[in-house]
Amino acid sequence: MNPTAAYVPWTPGITAPRLLLPRTVILKLTDNTNLAEADPSTIGQAVQQAAHLTKQECRDIFIKLRRRQNLLAVDAYRDSAAAKLLALQQIATLGNSHPTITYEANNPNNAQGVIHGVSLDLSEDFLQSELLVPSRKIYASAGLVRRPPFSSRSKDLPYLATLSSVQQC
């Protein structure tokens, strides 16, 4: 040790307090992998490893597998864990690497809307590829009987959405 170096006293690290209400992060696999076929504990470990969560952050998250919607809902009780989960772009599970879309549920910056009057014979893949909302990133779209909803990042709903160059207001 260098005796002339300035002495810096040791101070304990202070962690951020646990949140009273969780931040829910939605993870949706974009390659149409069926999550119902996977073991829930394997999926949980894959999410923790992909997000590089610390032991404390792993204790403060709760992963819920939504088999019907084919997505993962993660309740994070630490802001640092939620930030790491929102940064995920892929998860390695079921022997493959799966690209994901991640967004925060019930975030005031996410708006959900419904487009009325869309033909029933359109497939969900077609809707996802052809739906365009100006100046918005679409996180998810799904056909529900007669009205396909979509989720985009903005505080308000857009004035219009375009589906195959046809405006639906």
ChimeraX attribute file (.defattr): number of C-alpha atoms within 10 A of each C-alpha:
attribute: neighborCount
match mode: 1-to-1
recipient: residues
	/A:1	4
	/A:2	6
	/A:3	6
	/A:4	6
	/A:5	7
	/A:6	7
	/A:7	8
	/A:8	6
	/A:9	6
	/A:10	6
	/A:11	6
	/A:12	6
	/A:13	6
	/A:14	6
	/A:15	8
	/A:16	9
	/A:17	9
	/A:18	13
	/A:19	12
	/A:20	8
	/A:21	10
	/A:22	17
	/A:23	21
	/A:24	23
	/A:25	23
	/A:26	20
	/A:27	26
	/A:28	23
	/A:29	19
	/A:30	13
	/A:31	10
	/A:32	10
	/A:33	15
	/A:34	13
	/A:35	21
	/A:36	14
	/A:37	9
	/A:38	13
	/A:39	12
	/A:40	14
	/A:41	10
	/A:42	12
	/A:43	20
	/A:44	20
	/A:45	15
	/A:46	17
	/A:47	23
	/A:48	21
	/A:49	14
	/A:50	18
	/A:51	21
	/A:52	15
	/A:53	18
	/A:54	13
	/A:55	9
	/A:56	11
	/A:57	19
	/A:58	21
	/A:59	12
	/A:60	16
	/A:61	21
	/A:62	15
	/A:63	21
	/A:64	15
	/A:65	20
	/A:66	12
	/A:67	12
	/A:68	9
	/A:69	12
	/A:70	15
	/A:71	21
	/A:72	22
	/A:73	19
	/A:74	24
	/A:75	21
	/A:76	25
	/A:77	22
	/A:78	23
	/A:79	16
	/A:80	14
	/A:81	25
	/A:82	23
	/A:83	15
	/A:84	15
	/A:85	25
	/A:86	18
	/A:87	14
	/A:88	18
	/A:89	15
	/A:90	20
	/A:91	20
	/A:92	15
	/A:93	18
	/A:94	15
	/A:95	6
	/A:96	8
	/A:97	11
	/A:98	17
	/A:99	18
	/A:100	17
	/A:101	18
	/A:102	21
	/A:103	24
	/A:104	21
	/A:105	18
	/A:106	12
	/A:107	14
	/A:108	11
	/A:109	12
	/A:110	19
	/A:111	18
	/A:112	19
	/A:113	16
	/A:114	19
	/A:115	18
	/A:116	12
	/A:117	11
	/A:118	15
	/A:119	11
	/A:120	12
	/A:121	7
	/A:122	10
	/A:123	11
	/A:124	14
	/A:125	11
	/A:126	11
	/A:127	19
	/A:128	17
	/A:129	11
	/A:130	13
	/A:131	17
	/A:132	18
	/A:133	18
	/A:134	12
	/A:135	10
	/A:136	14
	/A:137	13
	/A:138	20
	/A:139	16
	/A:140	17
	/A:141	20
	/A:142	17
	/A:143	19
	/A:144	11
	/A:145	9
	/A:146	14
	/A:147	16
	/A:148	19
	/A:149	15
	/A:150	20
	/A:151	20
	/A:152	22
	/A:153	19
	/A:154	17
	/A:155	12
	/A:156	13
	/A:157	17
	/A:158	16
	/A:159	9
	/A:160	13
	/A:161	20
	/A:162	15
	/A:163	18
	/A:164	12
	/A:165	10
	/A:166	9
	/A:167	12
	/A:168	14
	/A:169	12
